[in-house]
Structure formats: C-alpha cells, structure tokens
Amino acid sequence: MFQLDVRGLDCPQPLLEFKNQYEAGGNFMALIDSEVAKENILRFCKNNKIKYTIEEGEDIIIKVEC
C-alpha cells in the first residue's frame, strides 16, 4: 500500500496532496500529524463518499481503498 506522508506540512497542503493521490487511484494510507488536516481530509472523504478507515495514535493514519 502506498504511503503518503503529509506530516509537518501546513494547510492546505495535506488536503491537496491527499486529493491528488486519491485522484491518481489505488489504495494508499496517509500519515497525518495535524488535527486540522485530519478534519479537512475526513470532510473531503465524506463529501466525496470515499470509504476510509482511521487509526489515531502518535500520528493519524487514514487508509483509503479505491
């Protein structure tokens, strides 16, 4: 599974990177370290009916299976 690391990036960059990876197709996981980025990405997923799973720990991991 492709790993998209957007930790340390300022908004809106994490969302833009996530959107670009989603549009490229295929399964991937996004590593996130910002609560704001998480909220923006989850809103994008819900608005676009994207199925995802989320794991929260030291970092936030959002897995997308296309």
MODELLER restraints for C-alpha pairs under 7 A, 6 or more apart:
rsr = mdl.restraints
at = mdl.atoms
rsr.add(forms.Gaussian(group=physical.xy_distance, feature=features.Distance(at['CA:1:A'], at['CA:27:A']), mean=5.93, stdev=0.5))
rsr.add(forms.Gaussian(group=physical.xy_distance, feature=features.Distance(at['CA:1:A'], at['CA:28:A']), mean=5.23, stdev=0.5))
rsr.add(forms.Gaussian(group=physical.xy_distance, feature=features.Distance(at['CA:1:A'], at['CA:29:A']), mean=6.94, stdev=0.5))
rsr.add(forms.Gaussian(group=physical.xy_distance, feature=features.Distance(at['CA:2:A'], at['CA:27:A']), mean=6.71, stdev=0.5))
rsr.add(forms.Gaussian(group=physical.xy_distance, feature=features.Distance(at['CA:2:A'], at['CA:28:A']), mean=4.56, stdev=0.5))
rsr.add(forms.Gaussian(group=physical.xy_distance, feature=features.Distance(at['CA:2:A'], at['CA:29:A']), mean=6.29, stdev=0.5))
rsr.add(forms.Gaussian(group=physical.xy_distance, feature=features.Distance(at['CA:3:A'], at['CA:28:A']), mean=5.76, stdev=0.5))
rsr.add(forms.Gaussian(group=physical.xy_distance, feature=features.Distance(at['CA:3:A'], at['CA:29:A']), mean=5.02, stdev=0.5))
rsr.add(forms.Gaussian(group=physical.xy_distance, feature=features.Distance(at['CA:3:A'], at['CA:30:A']), mean=5.99, stdev=0.5))
rsr.add(forms.Gaussian(group=physical.xy_distance, feature=features.Distance(at['CA:4:A'], at['CA:29:A']), mean=5.97, stdev=0.5))
rsr.add(forms.Gaussian(group=physical.xy_distance, feature=features.Distance(at['CA:4:A'], at['CA:30:A']), mean=4.59, stdev=0.5))
rsr.add(forms.Gaussian(group=physical.xy_distance, feature=features.Distance(at['CA:4:A'], at['CA:31:A']), mean=6.17, stdev=0.5))
rsr.add(forms.Gaussian(group=physical.xy_distance, feature=features.Distance(at['CA:5:A'], at['CA:30:A']), mean=5.83, stdev=0.5))
rsr.add(forms.Gaussian(group=physical.xy_distance, feature=features.Distance(at['CA:5:A'], at['CA:31:A']), mean=4.83, stdev=0.5))
rsr.add(forms.Gaussian(group=physical.xy_distance, feature=features.Distance(at['CA:5:A'], at['CA:32:A']), mean=6.87, stdev=0.5))
rsr.add(forms.Gaussian(group=physical.xy_distance, feature=features.Distance(at['CA:6:A'], at['CA:14:A']), mean=5.33, stdev=0.5))
rsr.add(forms.Gaussian(group=physical.xy_distance, feature=features.Distance(at['CA:6:A'], at['CA:30:A']), mean=6.96, stdev=0.5))
rsr.add(forms.Gaussian(group=physical.xy_distance, feature=features.Distance(at['CA:6:A'], at['CA:31:A']), mean=5.93, stdev=0.5))
rsr.add(forms.Gaussian(group=physical.xy_distance, feature=features.Distance(at['CA:6:A'], at['CA:32:A']), mean=5.62, stdev=0.5))
rsr.add(forms.Gaussian(group=physical.xy_distance, feature=features.Distance(at['CA:7:A'], at['CA:31:A']), mean=6.27, stdev=0.5))
rsr.add(forms.Gaussian(group=physical.xy_distance, feature=features.Distance(at['CA:7:A'], at['CA:32:A']), mean=4.91, stdev=0.5))
rsr.add(forms.Gaussian(group=physical.xy_distance, feature=features.Distance(at['CA:7:A'], at['CA:33:A']), mean=5.10, stdev=0.5))
rsr.add(forms.Gaussian(group=physical.xy_distance, feature=features.Distance(at['CA:8:A'], at['CA:33:A']), mean=6.85, stdev=0.5))
rsr.add(forms.Gaussian(group=physical.xy_distance, feature=features.Distance(at['CA:11:A'], at['CA:37:A']), mean=6.60, stdev=0.5))
rsr.add(forms.Gaussian(group=physical.xy_distance, feature=features.Distance(at['CA:14:A'], at['CA:37:A']), mean=6.19, stdev=0.5))
rsr.add(forms.Gaussian(group=physical.xy_distance, feature=features.Distance(at['CA:15:A'], at['CA:37:A']), mean=6.65, stdev=0.5))
rsr.add(forms.Gaussian(group=physical.xy_distance, feature=features.Distance(at['CA:15:A'], at['CA:40:A']), mean=6.57, stdev=0.5))
rsr.add(forms.Gaussian(group=physical.xy_distance, feature=features.Distance(at['CA:15:A'], at['CA:41:A']), mean=5.66, stdev=0.5))
rsr.add(forms.Gaussian(group=physical.xy_distance, feature=features.Distance(at['CA:25:A'], at['CA:66:A']), mean=6.64, stdev=0.5))
rsr.add(forms.Gaussian(group=physical.xy_distance, feature=features.Distance(at['CA:26:A'], at['CA:65:A']), mean=6.87, stdev=0.5))
rsr.add(forms.Gaussian(group=physical.xy_distance, feature=features.Distance(at['CA:26:A'], at['CA:66:A']), mean=5.52, stdev=0.5))
rsr.add(forms.Gaussian(group=physical.xy_distance, feature=features.Distance(at['CA:27:A'], at['CA:64:A']), mean=5.60, stdev=0.5))
rsr.add(forms.Gaussian(group=physical.xy_distance, feature=features.Distance(at['CA:27:A'], at['CA:65:A']), mean=4.47, stdev=0.5))
rsr.add(forms.Gaussian(group=physical.xy_distance, feature=features.Distance(at['CA:27:A'], at['CA:66:A']), mean=5.53, stdev=0.5))
rsr.add(forms.Gaussian(group=physical.xy_distance, feature=features.Distance(at['CA:28:A'], at['CA:63:A']), mean=5.95, stdev=0.5))
rsr.add(forms.Gaussian(group=physical.xy_distance, feature=features.Distance(at['CA:28:A'], at['CA:64:A']), mean=5.50, stdev=0.5))
rsr.add(forms.Gaussian(group=physical.xy_distance, feature=features.Distance(at['CA:28:A'], at['CA:65:A']), mean=6.74, stdev=0.5))
rsr.add(forms.Gaussian(group=physical.xy_distance, feature=features.Distance(at['CA:29:A'], at['CA:61:A']), mean=6.48, stdev=0.5))
rsr.add(forms.Gaussian(group=physical.xy_distance, feature=features.Distance(at['CA:29:A'], at['CA:62:A']), mean=5.50, stdev=0.5))
rsr.add(forms.Gaussian(group=physical.xy_distance, feature=features.Distance(at['CA:29:A'], at['CA:63:A']), mean=4.22, stdev=0.5))
rsr.add(forms.Gaussian(group=physical.xy_distance, feature=features.Distance(at['CA:29:A'], at['CA:64:A']), mean=6.10, stdev=0.5))
rsr.add(forms.Gaussian(group=physical.xy_distance, feature=features.Distance(at['CA:30:A'], at['CA:61:A']), mean=5.58, stdev=0.5))
rsr.add(forms.Gaussian(group=physical.xy_distance, feature=features.Distance(at['CA:30:A'], at['CA:62:A']), mean=5.18, stdev=0.5))
rsr.add(forms.Gaussian(group=physical.xy_distance, feature=features.Distance(at['CA:30:A'], at['CA:63:A']), mean=6.43, stdev=0.5))
rsr.add(forms.Gaussian(group=physical.xy_distance, feature=features.Distance(at['CA:31:A'], at['CA:59:A']), mean=6.59, stdev=0.5))
rsr.add(forms.Gaussian(group=physical.xy_distance, feature=features.Distance(at['CA:31:A'], at['CA:60:A']), mean=5.82, stdev=0.5))
rsr.add(forms.Gaussian(group=physical.xy_distance, feature=features.Distance(at['CA:31:A'], at['CA:61:A']), mean=4.87, stdev=0.5))
rsr.add(forms.Gaussian(group=physical.xy_distance, feature=features.Distance(at['CA:31:A'], at['CA:62:A']), mean=6.83, stdev=0.5))
rsr.add(forms.Gaussian(group=physical.xy_distance, feature=features.Distance(at['CA:32:A'], at['CA:38:A']), mean=6.80, stdev=0.5))
rsr.add(forms.Gaussian(group=physical.xy_distance, feature=features.Distance(at['CA:32:A'], at['CA:59:A']), mean=5.88, stdev=0.5))
rsr.add(forms.Gaussian(group=physical.xy_distance, feature=features.Distance(at['CA:32:A'], at['CA:60:A']), mean=4.93, stdev=0.5))
rsr.add(forms.Gaussian(group=physical.xy_distance, feature=features.Distance(at['CA:32:A'], at['CA:61:A']), mean=6.28, stdev=0.5))
rsr.add(forms.Gaussian(group=physical.xy_distance, feature=features.Distance(at['CA:33:A'], at['CA:59:A']), mean=5.18, stdev=0.5))
rsr.add(forms.Gaussian(group=physical.xy_distance, feature=features.Distance(at['CA:33:A'], at['CA:60:A']), mean=6.02, stdev=0.5))
rsr.add(forms.Gaussian(group=physical.xy_distance, feature=features.Distance(at['CA:51:A'], at['CA:64:A']), mean=6.29, stdev=0.5))
rsr.add(forms.Gaussian(group=physical.xy_distance, feature=features.Distance(at['CA:51:A'], at['CA:65:A']), mean=6.80, stdev=0.5))
rsr.add(forms.Gaussian(group=physical.xy_distance, feature=features.Distance(at['CA:52:A'], at['CA:62:A']), mean=6.52, stdev=0.5))
rsr.add(forms.Gaussian(group=physical.xy_distance, feature=features.Distance(at['CA:52:A'], at['CA:63:A']), mean=5.40, stdev=0.5))
rsr.add(forms.Gaussian(group=physical.xy_distance, feature=features.Distance(at['CA:52:A'], at['CA:64:A']), mean=4.68, stdev=0.5))
rsr.add(forms.Gaussian(group=physical.xy_distance, feature=features.Distance(at['CA:52:A'], at['CA:65:A']), mean=6.78, stdev=0.5))
rsr.add(forms.Gaussian(group=physical.xy_distance, feature=features.Distance(at['CA:53:A'], at['CA:62:A']), mean=5.70, stdev=0.5))
rsr.add(forms.Gaussian(group=physical.xy_distance, feature=features.Distance(at['CA:53:A'], at['CA:63:A']), mean=5.21, stdev=0.5))
rsr.add(forms.Gaussian(group=physical.xy_distance, feature=features.Distance(at['CA:53:A'], at['CA:64:A']), mean=6.85, stdev=0.5))
rsr.add(forms.Gaussian(group=physical.xy_distance, feature=features.Distance(at['CA:54:A'], at['CA:61:A']), mean=5.61, stdev=0.5))
rsr.add(forms.Gaussian(group=physical.xy_distance, feature=features.Distance(at['CA:54:A'], at['CA:62:A']), mean=4.51, stdev=0.5))
rsr.add(forms.Gaussian(group=physical.xy_distance, feature=features.Distance(at['CA:54:A'], at['CA:63:A']), mean=6.34, stdev=0.5))
rsr.add(forms.Gaussian(group=physical.xy_distance, feature=features.Distance(at['CA:55:A'], at['CA:61:A']), mean=5.09, stdev=0.5))
rsr.add(forms.Gaussian(group=physical.xy_distance, feature=features.Distance(at['CA:55:A'], at['CA:62:A']), mean=6.55, stdev=0.5))
